[in-house]
């Protein structure tokens, strides 16, 4: 079973200190929408990664944060190799990727839905237009 803790903001993510999770991985705060993507696409809305909602998950070989990060890196590298911008995907694409990545990392449908709700709340606060993911 994957460990997850929902955080209102990255800067106040728990637990403190992070330490190790129940599966032996280090605990790390993870942004639902990839942090660098959001910085590059939402700066005009006042996005601050420290104030963005996160989940604390385990990182390490075969653990959720690593699985998600590897998928994000592979997609970014494919975009760069194909000559499109590093952060050129749309918000809707990124939210679909987020759902797929969380599922691939072994998170439950309920957890994934809660992460989506975190993102919707943040997007509403920023005034970013989006369509809810049919999940």
MIVOMAR-855818 format. One record per residue: residue number from 1; residue in one letter; x, y, z of N, C-alpha, C in turn. Coordinates in steps of 0.001 Angstrom, whole numbers. Layout:
// MIVOMAR-855818
{NUM "a" {X Y Z} {X Y Z} {X Y Z}};
...
//
This chain:
// MIVOMAR-855818
{1 "x" {849 -1187 0} {0 0 0} {889 1242 0}};
{2 "x" {564 2185 -863} {1348 3413 -952} {1006 4382 172}};
{3 "x" {2048 4983 727} {1883 6031 1728} {1540 7326 1008}};
{4 "x" {585 8080 1543} {272 9406 1004} {-229 10297 2138}};
{5 "x" {245 11529 2128} {-236 12554 3060} {-539 13790 2223}};
{6 "x" {-1744 14332 2360} {-2160 15501 1590} {-1741 16774 2313}};
{7 "x" {-1069 17659 1583} {-569 18919 2138} {-1260 20101 1467}};
{8 "x" {-1626 21106 2266} {-2230 22316 1693} {-1213 23098 882}};
{9 "x" {49 23113 1348} {1115 23809 619} {2397 22992 671}};
{10 "x" {3249 23225 -324} {4550 22563 -366} {5410 22986 823}};
{11 "x" {5406 24292 1132} {6294 24788 2189} {5925 24254 3569}};
{12 "x" {4683 23876 3761} {4246 23335 5054} {3982 21835 4997}};
{13 "x" {4610 21155 4030} {4355 19724 3863} {4823 18935 5081}};
{14 "x" {4074 17907 5378} {4351 17034 6519} {4698 15636 6033}};
{15 "x" {5246 14794 6860} {5697 15087 8223} {7015 15854 8214}};
{16 "x" {7335 16443 9348} {8617 17140 9523} {9300 16539 10728}};
{17 "x" {10502 16055 10633} {11256 15859 9389} {10624 14746 8556}};
{18 "x" {10962 14706 7267} {10335 13747 6364} {10639 12293 6741}};
{19 "x" {11896 11942 6899} {12237 10573 7286} {11858 9548 6241}};
{20 "x" {11628 8322 6705} {11315 7196 5822} {9852 6805 5941}};
{21 "x" {9309 6280 4840} {7936 5801 4814} {7854 4333 5174}};
{22 "x" {6663 3785 5201} {6450 2398 5608} {7038 1356 4655}};
{23 "x" {7348 1753 3419} {7937 822 2454} {9446 1004 2322}};
{24 "x" {10033 1797 3234} {11483 1971 3253} {12015 3104 2407}};
{25 "x" {11149 3826 1708} {11600 4947 882} {11593 6245 1658}};
{26 "x" {12436 7175 1219} {12439 8511 1824} {11131 9210 1458}};
{27 "x" {10600 9975 2384} {9378 10728 2112} {9732 12045 1428}};
{28 "x" {8934 12396 420} {9189 13607 -351} {7865 14238 -752}};
{29 "x" {7824 15553 -735} {6640 16295 -1151} {6586 16321 -2681}};
{30 "x" {5416 16000 -3238} {5245 15913 -4688} {4104 16826 -5139}};
{31 "x" {4383 17679 -6127} {3362 18546 -6721} {2520 17720 -7690}};
{32 "x" {1201 17834 -7603} {332 17112 -8530} {638 17491 -9970}};
{33 "x" {564 18776 -10270} {1017 19271 -11572} {2514 19514 -11448}};
{34 "x" {3271 18953 -12361} {4733 19036 -12287} {5186 20466 -12000}};
{35 "x" {6022 20603 -10997} {6456 21911 -10503} {7041 22795 -11602}};
{36 "x" {7978 22290 -12370} {8612 23113 -13415} {7628 23469 -14522}};
{37 "x" {6742 22525 -14866} {5729 22821 -15877} {4853 23980 -15387}};
{38 "x" {4387 23883 -14144} {3510 24923 -13589} {4226 26268 -13499}};
{39 "x" {5488 26268 -13085} {6249 27526 -13019} {6307 28186 -14393}};
{40 "x" {6499 27376 -15430} {6640 27907 -16783} {5315 28280 -17438}};
{41 "x" {4222 27725 -16962} {2928 27980 -17591} {1971 28833 -16764}};
{42 "x" {2237 28985 -15468} {1317 29719 -14603} {1934 30933 -13932}};
{43 "x" {3140 31304 -14308} {3781 32449 -13646} {2945 33721 -13804}};
{44 "x" {2292 33874 -14950} {1479 35071 -15188} {242 35124 -14290}};
{45 "x" {-96 33994 -13656} {-1239 33941 -12732} {-795 34082 -11274}};
{46 "x" {506 34229 -11061} {1016 34352 -9702} {1327 33027 -9034}};
{47 "x" {1520 31971 -9833} {1836 30655 -9269} {3119 30714 -8452}};
{48 "x" {3083 30119 -7273} {4247 29996 -6396} {4310 28541 -5957}};
{49 "x" {5347 27829 -6377} {5438 26395 -6081} {5435 26101 -4585}};
{50 "x" {5912 27042 -3781} {5923 26833 -2327} {4512 26862 -1740}};
{51 "x" {3596 27544 -2429} {2217 27651 -1948} {1281 26648 -2615}};
{52 "x" {1807 25881 -3563} {996 24895 -4275} {718 23682 -3385}};
{53 "x" {-442 23047 -3573} {-735 21841 -2802} {162 20691 -3256}};
{54 "x" {484 19823 -2316} {1325 18667 -2627} {806 17439 -1889}};
{55 "x" {1403 16308 -2241} {1219 15089 -1466} {2606 14619 -1056}};
{56 "x" {2711 14086 140} {3971 13490 574} {3892 12007 245}};
{57 "x" {4877 11535 -520} {4934 10138 -955} {6364 9629 -794}};
{58 "x" {6520 8329 -981} {7854 7741 -870} {8602 7827 -2194}};
{59 "x" {9917 8022 -2081} {10778 8044 -3256} {11873 7006 -3086}};
{60 "x" {12318 6462 -4189} {13330 5413 -4209} {12964 4427 -5304}};
{61 "x" {13864 3527 -5619} {13648 2574 -6710} {12324 1820 -6538}};
{62 "x" {11489 1906 -7575} {10216 1205 -7575} {9127 1847 -6734}};
{63 "x" {9407 3011 -6165} {8430 3692 -5311} {7756 4848 -6062}};
{64 "x" {6586 5285 -5587} {5749 6217 -6353} {6420 7481 -6886}};
{65 "x" {7142 8209 -6047} {7715 9470 -6535} {8689 9219 -7679}};
{66 "x" {9459 8165 -7580} {10429 7835 -8629} {9713 7423 -9912}};
{67 "x" {8666 6619 -9790} {7895 6190 -10962} {7313 7411 -11680}};
{68 "x" {6722 8318 -10919} {6107 9516 -11503} {7163 10426 -12125}};
{69 "x" {8250 10669 -11410} {9315 11540 -11919} {9911 10979 -13201}};
{70 "x" {10134 9669 -13255} {10689 9050 -14461} {9749 9230 -15655}};
{71 "x" {8446 9098 -15430} {7474 9288 -16513} {7470 10744 -16982}};
{72 "x" {7523 11685 -16038} {7553 13110 -16389} {8816 13451 -17178}};
{73 "x" {9942 12928 -16741} {11218 13195 -17413} {11214 12630 -18828}};
{74 "x" {10677 11419 -18994} {10618 10803 -20323} {9762 11643 -21271}};
{75 "x" {8628 12130 -20794} {7768 12971 -21648} {8467 14273 -22008}};
{76 "x" {9112 14895 -21035} {9835 16144 -21297} {10926 15907 -22336}};
{77 "x" {11683 14829 -22176} {12762 14524 -23117} {12227 14263 -24524}};
{78 "x" {11073 13609 -24620} {10449 13376 -25931} {10059 14697 -26586}};
{79 "x" {9518 15625 -25799} {9143 16936 -26355} {10373 17668 -26877}};
{80 "x" {11430 17664 -26100} {12661 18347 -26505} {13222 17700 -27772}};
{81 "x" {13258 16365 -27803} {13800 15646 -28964} {12980 15906 -30228}};
{82 "x" {11677 16119 -30066} {10829 16352 -31238} {10770 17826 -31640}};
{83 "x" {11477 18679 -30895} {11584 20080 -31277} {10478 20986 -30769}};
{84 "x" {9590 20453 -29952} {8570 21327 -29353} {9096 21801 -28007}};
{85 "x" {8495 22807 -27455} {8984 23358 -26198} {8988 22351 -25062}};
{86 "x" {9958 22496 -24195} {10121 21605 -23046} {8847 21522 -22214}};
{87 "x" {8169 22653 -22062} {6972 22731 -21211} {5739 23103 -22043}};
{88 "x" {5655 22579 -23273} {4646 23011 -24244} {3307 22286 -24163}};
{89 "x" {3163 21325 -23287} {1889 20623 -23186} {824 21544 -22593}};
{90 "x" {-433 21191 -22827} {-1540 21982 -22292} {-1847 21551 -20858}};
{91 "x" {-2592 22376 -20164} {-3027 22032 -18813} {-3833 20741 -18834}};
{92 "x" {-4729 20603 -19795} {-5556 19393 -19859} {-4688 18153 -20062}};
{93 "x" {-3677 18260 -20921} {-2762 17130 -21118} {-2032 16800 -19822}};
{94 "x" {-1551 17830 -19140} {-820 17600 -17890} {-1703 16961 -16823}};
{95 "x" {-2957 17360 -16753} {-3849 16742 -15764} {-4118 15277 -16119}};
{96 "x" {-4243 14987 -17407} {-4405 13583 -17824} {-3150 12780 -17481}};
{97 "x" {-1980 13360 -17744} {-725 12688 -17386} {-664 12435 -15884}};
{98 "x" {-1086 13418 -15094} {-1059 13288 -13639} {-1899 12093 -13202}};
{99 "x" {-3096 11965 -13756} {-3969 10836 -13426} {-3294 9523 -13818}};
{100 "x" {-2749 9470 -15025} {-2071 8258 -15486} {-860 7909 -14643}};
{101 "x" {-81 8924 -14283} {1125 8690 -13479} {774 8186 -12083}};
{102 "x" {-222 8789 -11456} {-629 8347 -10120} {-1152 6915 -10163}};
{103 "x" {-1899 6591 -11216} {-2420 5234 -11380} {-1275 4253 -11593}};
{104 "x" {-350 4607 -12486} {810 3754 -12770} {1652 3535 -11512}};
{105 "x" {1710 4543 -10644} {2495 4442 -9409} {1760 3651 -8326}};
{106 "x" {529 3228 -8613} {-189 2362 -7686} {-1134 3047 -6718}};
{107 "x" {-1434 4323 -6954} {-2358 5011 -6059} {-3801 4652 -6413}};
{108 "x" {-4650 4654 -5408} {-6059 4304 -5587} {-6795 5399 -6358}};
{109 "x" {-7938 5020 -6860} {-8807 5970 -7556} {-9191 7116 -6615}};
{110 "x" {-9462 6798 -5355} {-9833 7810 -4369} {-8696 8811 -4158}};
{111 "x" {-7472 8309 -4009} {-6315 9197 -3827} {-6144 10096 -5044}};
{112 "x" {-6239 9508 -6233} {-6083 10278 -7469} {-7162 11356 -7570}};
{113 "x" {-8381 11021 -7210} {-9472 12006 -7224} {-9193 13147 -6253}};
{114 "x" {-8649 12824 -5081} {-8324 13868 -4104} {-7211 14784 -4617}};
{115 "x" {-6232 14205 -5316} {-5156 15023 -5891} {-5740 15949 -6962}};
{116 "x" {-6642 15435 -7788} {-7305 16285 -8785} {-8038 17436 -8104}};
{117 "x" {-8748 17143 -7032} {-9478 18195 -6324} {-8528 19255 -5771}};
{118 "x" {-7352 18828 -5280} {-6338 19797 -4829} {-5979 20747 -5968}};
{119 "x" {-5794 20172 -7167} {-5382 20975 -8317} {-6492 21932 -8730}};
{120 "x" {-7733 21443 -8755} {-8856 22307 -9133} {-8956 23508 -8193}};
{121 "x" {-8798 23255 -6912} {-8877 24334 -5918} {-7775 25369 -6176}};
{122 "x" {-6549 24884 -6463} {-5438 25790 -6750} {-5715 26589 -8029}};
{123 "x" {-6176 25911 -9076} {-6453 26581 -10347} {-7545 27636 -10192}};
{124 "x" {-8575 27310 -9412} {-9638 28287 -9149} {-9063 29519 -8453}};
{125 "x" {-8220 29294 -7462} {-7620 30399 -6706} {-6764 31285 -7618}};
{126 "x" {-6064 30658 -8574} {-5213 31401 -9505} {-6012 32065 -10633}};
{127 "x" {-7244 31617 -10837} {-8049 32145 -11936} {-7711 31515 -13275}};
{128 "x" {-7217 30279 -13250} {-6854 29556 -14473} {-8073 28764 -14949}};
{129 "x" {-8399 28902 -16229} {-9519 28153 -16796} {-9073 26722 -17101}};
{130 "x" {-9967 25767 -16833} {-9672 24354 -17067} {-10979 23599 -17223}};
{131 "x" {-10867 22380 -17711} {-12004 21463 -17751} {-11695 20336 -16782}};
{132 "x" {-12688 19961 -15982} {-12496 18854 -15053} {-12231 17579 -15848}};
{133 "x" {-11349 16761 -15338} {-10999 15496 -15983} {-12115 14494 -15721}};
{134 "x" {-12559 13820 -16763} {-13569 12774 -16611} {-12865 11533 -16079}};
{135 "x" {-12915 11370 -14771} {-12174 10279 -14132} {-13066 9542 -13178}};
//
